[in-house]
Amino acid sequence: MTRRSLALVTAVAVGALLLAGCAEVKTPGGTKPTPVPVTEAPTPATADATGGIPVSSLGVGTVGAGDVVVSVYFDVMCPYCGLLDQINGPDLAELVAAGGVTVVYHPVSILDAASQGTAYSTRATNALAVVADQEPEHFVAFVSAILADGTQPAEGTGGLSDDQIATVAQSVGVSKKVTDQFTGLIELDGQVLRTFEPWVVEATSMIPVQNGKVGTPTVMIGDQQFVGNFLEAGHLRASIEAAKP
């Protein structure tokens, strides 16, 4: 990321928080750890240049050679994103394990304004990025856990607290050493932000524009948007399998 784009991303990040009614993101209890100065925005080690986290039979962070690439854009507070994963997550996992398919997960933050000023989408997406960076073997399970029925908060609520996000992550095997980093802060260009918050903003800016609009969930199979019924099991899987050479 260049210094020019870095400054833009940082400005957008802070602006997004202000629009959401949250001038700064505080840690539980109102305390704030000492921020770590950085010279460029951190990026999860497993992230690709499109703002996604690829998952293939070769592991997290690697696109399989010749694979059909399925890109899934989702916001953790979007109810249809939750349904997409609940219904199709097992199929996606099976297709990845069998080889020939790479799923690129794109956690984005477009619903901060729907979380009563707590910036839930940004906080939870930052947590996903921390896991993708530190313990990527738990990344997919954490995605499904945070989107699970009974766990995913409804739009218009405050979302999960930082402690609750950490508990969800630990339930799928993420270590406390890593969940403690969910509230870690950096100082970037004079602003105090969560570690991967600038990356979250940049990744969000990469959602494909379809018919002049952006939204979640969006699923791309290769460079074609999936327009089938993802609410009925098997439809998405069939379209992915049909795209294999």
N, C-alpha and C positions, 0 to 999 in steps of 0.2 A: 504494500500500500504506500503510495507516495505521500509526502508531507502535505501536498495540496489537497488530495482526497481525504487525508486524515483529518485536516482541519474542518473540512466540510462535514464529514461523518460525525465528528465530535459536536459540531454546532447543531446538527440535526438531532442527535441523541438528546442533548440538553433541551432543545426546543420541544421534542416529543414528550419529555417528562413534564415540562411546564404546561403543555396543552392538556396533559392528563391530570393536571392539578397536583403534581408531585414535583416540587422543585429539587428535591434530593431524595435518594433512596437510603433509608436508615436501616441499621441492623436491629435485631430484636433488643428491646430494652432501651433503645435510643442511643446506645454507645456506637462509636464509629472507630474502627481500627485505623492505624496510621497508613495513609495511602502510599503506594510504592510508585515513585516517579518512573515513567517510561518515555522512550523517545519515539516509539511508533506503536500503533494499536496492536495488542496481542490478537493472534488468530489461533483457534484450536488446531492442534498438531495434525488432526485427521481431516480437517476441512479442505475442500477443493476451491478452485478459483471462482466457482459459481455461487459461493455462499452456502454450500451443502456439505453434508457428511455422507460420503459414499459407503455402502455396505455391500460386499460381495462374498462369494465363497472363499475368497482369499483373505478376508478380514475387513475390519472397519478402517476406512481411509484409503481403500484400494478399489479401483474399477477393474473388473475382469476384462481381459483382452477379448474383443469381439462380443461382449455382453450386450443384451438389450438393456438400455439405461432407462429406469423409471424414476422420475423426479416427483417427489411428493412435498408440496408446500402446505404447511399447516401452522395455525396459531393454537397455542395450548388452551385458550379459552373459547375457541370456536366449536360449538356443539356438533356441527357436521364433520369437523375434523376428528372429533372423538368417535363418531359413528364410523367414519372411514376406517380408522385403525381397528376399532373393535370388530368390525365385520370382515375386513380384508387383511389385517395384520398377520394372522396365521398363514394365509396364502402367500403373502409376500415373503415371510420367513422360509417357507418351504421352497419357493422358487429360487431364492438366494442360495439356500443350502444345496440345492440340486445342481447349481452352476448354470451359467449362461444368462443370468439376470443380475444386474446391479441396481439396488434401490438407493437413490440419493435423497436423504432426508433433509428438508429445508425448513427448520424451525424459524418462524418469523414472528414479528411483533407488530400487529396492526390493531390490537384491541385493548391497548392500555387505557384508553378513555372509557372502556366499559368495566373498569375494576375499581371504581370509587376512589381514584387517586392513588392506588397502591402500586401502579405500574406492574401488575401481575404478569402480563405477557412477557415483558422485558426481564423481570426477575427470574421467572421459570425458564425462559429461553437461555438466559445466561447460565443457569444451573445445568441445562442440557449441554451447553458448550463446554462447561468445566468437566463434565463426565466424558464427553467426546475427547477432550484433551488429556485427561489424567487416567481414566479407566474406561477406555473405549469398548472393552468387552461387555460392559453393562449398558451401553448407550441405547440399543434398540429396546431392551427390556424397560429402561427408564422412560423412553418415549411412550410405550404402551401403558405403563403404570400411571403416568401423569395424565393420560387421556382416557383412563378406564372409567367405565360407568360407576358412579358412586364416589369417585375421586375427583374427576374433572369438575371445577366449579362452574356455576352458571354465569352467563354474561350479566353484568349489572351488579354482581356481588364484589366483595373485596378480594376474592380469590384465596388461594392458600397462603398462609404465612410462610416466612422463610424456614421456620422450624418444621412446618408441615411438609414443605417441599423436600427438606432433608430427610424426613421420615419416609416419604414415598421412595426416595432414591435408595435409602438403606434397606428398604424392604425387598429390593431386587439385587442386593449384594454390593452396592456402592459403599465404600469404606467411610467411616466418620472423618478420617483424615482428608478425604476429598470433599465430603459435604460441608465441612468447615470452611472450604474455599468458596462456597456459593455466595457468601457475603463479603468476600475479599474486594478491596478497592484499589484502584490505581489513580494516579494523578496524571492527566493527559492534557497538554496545552492549557494548563491552569484550571482544568475542571476535574472534579472528583467523581469517578464513575466506577461501576462494577467492572470486573476484569475484562469480560468479553462484550460489554455493552456496545462499544463502537462497532464491533464485528456484527452484532445482532442488527444494528441499524443498517449497515452496509448490505448484509444478507437480505434484509427486508426489501431494500430498494431493487433487488434483482428478481422479484416476483414477475413472471411473464404477464405482459399486458394482453388481454384477450377482449376484442371488441371494445377497446378503449377503457377497459376496467381491469382492476386487479382484485383478487379476493382469495379466500381460503375456504375449503380446500381446493387446490389446483393440482391435477396429476398430469404429467407429461410422459408419454411413451415415446422415447426418442425425441423428435421435435414436434410431435403431434399431441394436442391436448386430448385426454380421454374424456369423452362426452357421454359415456354409457352410465348405467345405473349402479353406482358404487354402494348403494344401500341394499342391494340384493347380492348375496354371496355368490361368487363365481364369475360375475360379469367382468370385473377388472382382471381377474386371473386369465380368463379366456382371451381377452384383448392382448395381454402381455405375451401369452404363449403364441398367439397368432403373429406377433411381431418378430418371433425368432426366425433366423434364416433357415 
